[in-house]
């Protein structure tokens, strides 16, 4: 298959990047479950304690990672902040924010996290979803690093689920091994930060 961006055609094999990310995770000690369905690009890391981590690896270099507590667990604001600052390459600022993080009574988890991330200079906005059928509202934080836009963006929900989206498409070339190594380095760093 090929993908075209700005007139540059890149060649890749379907599933090649996903398999490379899976193999790289395995070399770093993670147990990875590959998708059962043909054409699916969703991997799951199965040996993390009390959390779940699923990674969607598209052929064109688009990466999405969902990280959150198991159904019967919760996650602390400090761990979410460590994960977010790690993924968005804002680690130099994170220890200051984490040390000063205290839950405020009646403030939702995203409020605690959002205020602390804003204090260290990350761009934090709200995404609000209205359900007009059931008159309900859901909100998530959307976080980016204004100094490192290429690191993608992170969504944080009140139930502690963190979703990282990043596009590794490179105008200069599609290097599967390089992309897989970069993605896994970010994931490993983030998982360690949130441990």
URRAUR-V953400 format. One record per backbone hydrogen bond with DSSP energy under -1.0 kcal/mol. CO is the residue of the C=O (numbers start at 1). NH is the residue of the N-H. E is the energy in kcal/mol with one decimal. If there is no record, write none. Layout:
{{CO:NH:E} {CO:NH:E}}
This chain:
{{1:12:-2.3} {3:10:-2.7} {5:8:-2.0} {8:5:-1.8} {10:3:-1.8} {13:16:-2.3} {15:19:-2.5} {16:20:-2.0} {17:21:-2.5} {18:22:-2.5} {19:23:-2.5} {20:24:-2.3} {21:25:-2.5} {22:26:-2.2} {23:27:-2.0} {25:30:-2.1} {26:29:-1.7} {31:46:-2.8} {33:44:-1.8} {37:40:-1.8} {41:57:-2.7} {43:55:-2.4} {44:33:-3.2} {50:70:-2.1} {52:68:-2.1} {53:45:-2.6} {54:66:-2.9} {55:43:-3.5} {56:64:-2.2} {58:61:-1.7} {61:168:-2.9} {62:58:-2.7} {63:166:-2.5} {64:56:-3.7} {65:164:-2.7} {66:54:-2.4} {67:162:-3.5} {68:52:-3.2} {70:73:-2.3} {76:80:-1.9} {77:81:-2.6} {78:82:-2.1} {79:83:-2.3} {80:84:-2.8} {81:85:-2.8} {82:86:-1.8} {83:87:-2.5} {84:88:-2.4} {85:90:-3.4} {86:89:-1.2} {90:93:-1.5} {93:97:-1.4} {94:98:-3.0} {95:99:-2.2} {96:100:-1.3} {98:101:-1.4} {104:107:-2.3} {108:112:-1.8} {109:113:-2.6} {110:114:-2.8} {111:115:-2.3} {112:116:-1.7} {113:117:-2.6} {114:118:-2.3} {115:119:-1.8} {117:122:-2.1} {118:121:-1.8} {123:144:-2.2} {125:142:-2.9} {127:140:-2.2} {129:138:-2.3} {131:135:-1.2} {131:136:-1.4} {136:131:-3.1} {138:129:-3.4} {140:127:-2.9} {141:156:-1.9} {142:125:-2.3} {143:154:-2.6} {144:123:-2.3} {145:148:-1.9} {148:151:-2.3} {149:152:-1.9} {153:165:-2.8} {154:143:-3.4} {155:163:-2.7} {156:141:-2.8} {157:160:-1.5} {161:157:-2.1} {162:67:-3.0} {163:155:-2.9} {164:65:-2.7} {165:153:-2.2} {166:63:-3.3} {175:179:-2.6} {176:180:-2.7} {177:181:-2.3} {178:182:-2.4} {179:183:-2.8} {180:184:-2.5} {181:185:-2.2} {182:186:-2.1} {183:187:-2.5} {184:188:-3.0} {185:189:-2.2} {186:190:-2.4} {187:191:-2.9} {188:192:-2.4} {189:193:-2.1} {190:194:-1.8}}
